[in-house]
Amino acid sequence: MDVLYFAWVRERIGLPKERIETRAATVAELVDELRAREERYAAAFADLSALRVAVDQELTDFDAPLAGAREVAFFPPMTGG
């Protein structure tokens, strides 16, 4: 699956996107796998309340299932005026 990182998440990890193999059943399990990779991922995913996630371009929660998903994107909350 493709994992995309935006804004400061991308800056902390150092990649805009990557293709990964995962056995994670949910977004939260995927985050746990990513955190365990190395410190830069742990730093990016340290505070999930500061992140939003989309699965196949649909905004969702961290308990969302990943079965059949092709893309997961992580980004900070958007602000606007």
Secondary structure as the mmCIF struct_conf table of DSSP 4:
data_model
#
loop_
_struct_conf.conf_type_id
_struct_conf.id
_struct_conf.beg_label_comp_id
_struct_conf.beg_label_asym_id
_struct_conf.beg_label_seq_id
_struct_conf.end_label_comp_id
_struct_conf.end_label_asym_id
_struct_conf.end_label_seq_id
STRN STRN1 ASP A 2 TYR A 5
TURN_TY1_P TURN_TY1_P1 ALA A 7 ALA A 7
HELX_RH_AL_P HELX_RH_AL_P1 TRP A 8 ILE A 13
TURN_TY1_P TURN_TY1_P2 GLY A 14 GLY A 14
BEND BEND1 PRO A 16 PRO A 16
STRN STRN2 LYS A 17 ARG A 19
BEND BEND2 ALA A 25 ALA A 25
STRN STRN3 THR A 26 THR A 26
HELX_RH_AL_P HELX_RH_AL_P2 VAL A 27 ARG A 37
HELX_RH_AL_P HELX_RH_AL_P3 GLU A 39 ALA A 44
TURN_TY1_P TURN_TY1_P3 PHE A 45 PHE A 45
BEND BEND3 ALA A 46 ALA A 46
HELX_RH_3T_P HELX_RH_3T_P1 LEU A 48 ALA A 50
STRN STRN4 ARG A 52 VAL A 55
TURN_TY1_P TURN_TY1_P4 ASP A 56 GLN A 57
STRN STRN5 GLU A 58 THR A 60
TURN_TY1_P TURN_TY1_P5 PHE A 62 ASP A 63
STRN STRN6 PRO A 65 PRO A 65
TURN_TY1_P TURN_TY1_P6 ALA A 67 GLY A 68
STRN STRN7 GLU A 71 PHE A 75
HELX_LH_PP_P HELX_LH_PP_P1 PRO A 76 MET A 78
#
